[in-house]
Amino acid sequence: MKMALEWERPPYVPWNINFTIPSTEKLQAHYPGRDLEEVVQNHMVNIGNDIYFFHDIGDDCVQDVFGVVWDRSIDQDIGVVRGQVLSEPTLKGYSFPDPLAPYVFAEVPPNLRRTEIATACSGSASRCMSAPGRCAGCRLC
């Protein structure tokens, strides 16, 4: 990943694959007891909240931090917007969520710890995206 970000030609194209709920369930059945991040070996690390910030309001619906209600009775992953937050085409009177609110960063420390453990040197130089001798702490080489 580091090579690609430095405009160098990596040995392969870095990937990051996320799965829908049904696909995740199928993969978990195929790899019982395994962490799918380990199986897929994504090159980008998600240290935030993977499912964003929704709260369940019942009847297969969730509400996001912007106030949008998502009906997940048909599509469990994304949902379909139910109703509207703005009754008029204006933002007057609307308050955006605080991007620095504690809940935004709550999952970062535990995910960083999990990531540090998962990316400890595996002895597999083929997984390191740094040029030989230029590893800047990815600990994969």
N, C-alpha and C positions, 0 to 999 in steps of 0.2 A: 504494500500500500504506500509506503514511504517513497519508494522509487517513482510510482505513478504521480504522486503529489509533487515530486521534484522534477517532473517532465522528463524522466529517464524511462527507457523502455524496460518494463518488468518482464520476467520470464513467462508470465501469463497474466491474463486480465483479472484484477482483483474482483471478488464478487461479494454480494451481500444478499441473501435470500431470506425473505420472510414468508410465512405460510398462512393461508386462511385457516379458520378453525377446523373445517372438515379435513383439509390436507394435513394439519398438525396431528389430528387424531389418527389418521391412517399411518403417518410416519411413526408415531409413538407406538402403535400396534406392531409395526414392522421392526422397530428398535426398542423393545421393552426395557425399561429401566435406564435408558441412555439419555443423556442431555442432548437435545437436538442441535444445540450450538456446537457441541463436540463433533457430532456426526457431519454437519454441513461445513464446519470450519470457515465461517464467514470471516472476511478480512476487516470489516468495520465493526466496532464495538458499540453497542447501545448501552450507555450508562444511565440513561434517564428512565422514565416510566414507559414501558413498552406499549401499554394500552391507553396512553394519554390520560385524560382526567375526566372520567364520567362517574356519575352516581346513578344507581338503579332507582327508578321512580315507579317500578312495578309495571305489570301488563306488558312484559317484553320490551320496555322502553328504558332508555338511559338519557340523562341530560348532561351535556358538556359544559365546560366552564364559561362558554359564551351565552348559555341559556338555550341552546338549540336542543330540541327533543328528537331523539333518534329511535324509530320503531325497528326493533331487531327481530320481529316475529318471522320475517321471511329471510332476510340477509343478516346472519349473526355477526358477521365481521364489521360491516359498515353501517348497515341499517338504512332506513328511508326517513327523511325529515318529516316530522309530523308538526303541523302548524307553522307558526313563524314567530320570530322574536321581535322583529320590527314591524309595526302596523303601518308605518308610513316610510317612504324612501328617504329617511334622514337618520343621522346618528344622534340628533339632539335628544338629550336625556338618557342616552345609553352609556353605560359604564363598562369599559373593557376590563377583562380579568387582569390582575396584577401579575406581570411576567416574573416578578421576583418573589412571589409568595412562597412560603416554605414548602408547600406540597409539590411545587415544581421540581425541587431539588432533593426531595426526601429519599428517592430511590438511588441517588448517585453513590453515596458511600458504600452501601451493601453491594451494588453492582460493580463498583471499582474493585472491591475486595475479591468478589467472585472472578472478575476478569484477570486480576493479578495472579490468582491461583491458576486459572485456566491457561494463561499464556506463559507460565513458567517454562523454561527451556525444555523442549521435548527431544533435543538432539537431532532434530530434522531440519537441516539447513535449507531444504527445498521449500519450507514454509516461510522463510524470511524474505521479505521484499526489499531489503537493503542490499546495496552492492557489497560484494565481498570485502570484509574489513571495515565497512562503514556503518555497521549496526549502531543505531543511536539509542539503544536501550529497549528495543522491542522484545528482547530476550527469547527470540525464537531461533536464533542461529547458534 
